[in-house]
Amino acid sequence: MGLKNWMAKNLSGVSGYGSTIGREVVKNGLALGRTLYVGHGTSTTASAFRIFEDGDEMAAAGFTPYCPDPMNRPPMEDASELSKHIRVVGVTFAATCTFTAAFNSMKEANASSFTRSMGDSARTELGQPNSGITSELLNHYNKVPRPARITQVLNLDKPGTNDLLSVLLEEAVNQSRAGAIGFQRTGVLGFDLIAVSLAEETVKMVKAATHQFGW
């Protein structure tokens, strides 16, 4: 991030940095969404959204994996409503990690400028042809009610449990009307590593830039 930090400070300040990071938010969020999609499973008998510890636990509960053979993976995204909504979840999660880090690290005015630019940049990036993600859909997920018991964007010890990511995933399953859907937390098709890395690296990146430039 050295060159990006230099450009942000010397060419357009905190708003320019936000614009640059907005594109990273989309890239990282889509990667998380695709990982979640590949690792999901379906059930015709269960009726609830579930996070399973791994593929074995998911299979034991009667869920059929979307990817039965990790060595021969199906597409990481497709035209289904579930795929689209889960990608939106990934972007919303990545954006929330970023603006939370900004408001925790930056002066309020700088954080506001950063997040406005970041949001505009992310929406522009998602406006590219064939993304399938509209601003309206992104706004919907940004406004999903957060239950009072949810105090973390991500539960680092047990991702997808009592955190914002679990709330967003449950909303995606409901909105896509895909029936009973489960996701694998750990294992070859688990989402834990990418989700934790995204959250931790985002905080480090924003804190480092804030400290370096006095934002």
ZAMARVO-656047 format. One record per residue (C-alpha): residue in three letters; x, y, z. Coordinates in steps of 0.5 Angstrom, whole numbers, padded with zeros to 4 digits, always signed. Example, Ala and Ser with C-alpha at 12.3 -4.5 7.8 and 13.67 -1.06 7.14 Angstrom:
2
ala+0025-0009+0016/ser+0027-0002+0014/
REM end
This chain:
215
met+0000+0000+0000/gly+0006+0005+0000/leu+0005+0008-0007/lys-0003+0008-0005/asn-0001+0012+0001/trp+0003+0017-0002/met-0002+0018-0007/ala-0007+0019-0003/lys-0003+0024+0002/asn+0000+0028-0004/leu-0005+0028-0009/ser-0012+0028-0006/gly-0012+0027+0001/val-0016+0023+0005/ser-0022+0023+0000/gly-0017+0020-0005/tyr-0015+0015-0001/gly-0022+0013+0001/ser-0023+0013-0007/thr-0018+0008-0008/ile-0020+0004-0002/gly-0027+0003-0005/arg-0024-0001-0011/glu-0021-0005-0006/val-0027-0006-0002/val-0031-0009-0008/lys-0025-0014-0010/asn-0024-0016-0003/gly-0032-0017-0002/leu-0033-0020-0008/ala-0028-0025-0006/leu-0031-0027+0000/gly-0038-0028-0003/arg-0035-0033-0008/thr-0032-0037-0003/leu-0038-0037+0001/tyr-0042-0039-0005/val-0037-0045-0007/gly-0038-0047+0001/his-0045-0047+0001/gly-0050-0053+0002/thr-0058-0054+0001/ser-0063-0058+0005/thr-0070-0060+0003/thr-0072-0062+0010/ala-0069-0057+0014/ser-0072-0050+0015/ala-0067-0045+0018/phe-0060-0042+0016/arg-0054-0045+0019/ile-0047-0044+0020/phe-0043-0051+0020/glu-0037-0052+0023/asp-0034-0056+0017/gly-0037-0060+0011/asp-0037-0066+0015/glu-0042-0063+0020/met-0046-0060+0014/ala-0047-0067+0011/ala-0049-0070+0018/ala-0054-0065+0018/gly-0057-0067+0011/phe-0055-0061+0007/thr-0052-0063+0000/pro-0046-0059-0002/tyr-0046-0054-0008/cys-0038-0057-0009/pro-0038-0064-0007/asp-0031-0065-0010/pro-0026-0059-0008/met-0021-0061-0013/asn-0026-0060-0018/arg-0030-0054-0016/pro-0036-0051-0020/pro-0037-0044-0022/met-0035-0039-0016/glu-0041-0035-0018/asp-0047-0035-0023/ala-0054-0032-0025/ser-0058-0035-0019/glu-0061-0030-0014/leu-0057-0033-0008/ser-0050-0032-0011/lys-0052-0025-0013/his-0054-0024-0005/ile-0048-0027-0002/arg-0044-0023-0007/val-0047-0017-0004/val-0046-0019+0003/gly-0039-0020+0002/val-0038-0013-0001/thr-0043-0010+0005/phe-0038-0014+0010/ala-0032-0011+0007/ala-0035-0004+0007/thr-0037-0004+0014/cys-0030-0007+0016/thr-0027-0001+0013/phe-0032+0005+0015/thr-0032+0002+0022/ala-0024+0002+0022/ala-0024+0009+0020/phe-0029+0012+0025/asn-0025+0008+0030/ser-0018+0011+0028/met-0019+0018+0024/lys-0022+0025+0026/glu-0029+0025+0025/ala-0029+0030+0019/asn-0024+0026+0016/ala-0027+0019+0017/ser-0034+0022+0014/ser-0030+0025+0008/phe-0026+0018+0007/thr-0033+0014+0008/arg-0036+0018+0003/ser-0031+0017-0002/met-0030+0010-0001/gly-0038+0009-0002/asp-0038+0013-0008/ser-0032+0009-0011/ala-0035+0002-0009/arg-0042+0004-0012/thr-0038+0006-0019/glu-0034+0000-0019/leu-0040-0005-0018/gly-0044-0001-0023/gln-0039-0004-0029/pro-0043-0009-0034/asn-0045-0015-0031/ser-0044-0014-0024/gly-0051-0016-0022/ile-0051-0012-0016/thr-0055-0005-0016/ser-0054+0001-0011/glu-0061-0001-0009/leu-0059-0008-0007/leu-0053-0005-0003/asn-0057+0000+0000/his-0062-0005+0003/tyr-0056-0009+0006/asn-0053-0003+0009/lys-0060-0002+0013/val-0061-0009+0015/pro-0063-0008+0022/arg-0057-0010+0027/pro-0060-0014+0033/ala-0058-0011+0040/arg-0054-0017+0042/ile-0050-0016+0035/thr-0044-0012+0038/gln-0038-0015+0033/val-0037-0014+0025/leu-0034-0021+0026/asn-0033-0026+0031/leu-0026-0027+0030/asp-0026-0033+0035/lys-0032-0036+0031/pro-0033-0033+0025/gly-0041-0033+0023/thr-0043-0033+0030/asn-0047-0027+0034/asp-0044-0022+0029/leu-0046-0018+0023/leu-0043-0023+0018/ser-0048-0028+0020/val-0054-0023+0020/leu-0052-0021+0013/leu-0052-0028+0011/glu-0059-0030+0014/glu-0062-0024+0010/ala-0059-0026+0004/val-0062-0033+0005/asn-0069-0030+0006/gln-0068-0025+0000/ser-0066-0030-0005/arg-0072-0035-0003/ala-0067-0041-0003/gly-0070-0045+0002/ala-0065-0048+0007/ile-0058-0046+0006/gly-0052-0048+0010/phe-0045-0045+0010/gln-0038-0048+0012/arg-0034-0044+0017/thr-0027-0048+0017/gly-0024-0053+0012/val-0022-0053+0005/leu-0029-0050+0003/gly-0029-0045+0009/phe-0030-0038+0010/asp-0026-0037+0016/leu-0019-0035+0014/ile-0021-0030+0008/ala-0026-0027+0013/val-0022-0026+0019/ser-0016-0024+0014/leu-0020-0019+0011/ala-0022-0016+0017/glu-0016-0016+0021/glu-0012-0013+0015/thr-0017-0007+0014/val-0016-0005+0021/lys-0009-0005+0020/met-0009-0001+0014/val-0013+0004+0016/lys-0010+0005+0022/ala-0003+0005+0019/ala-0005+0011+0014/thr-0009+0015+0019/his-0002+0015+0024/gln+0002+0016+0018/phe-0002+0022+0015/gly-0005+0025+0022/trp-0012+0024+0019/
REM end
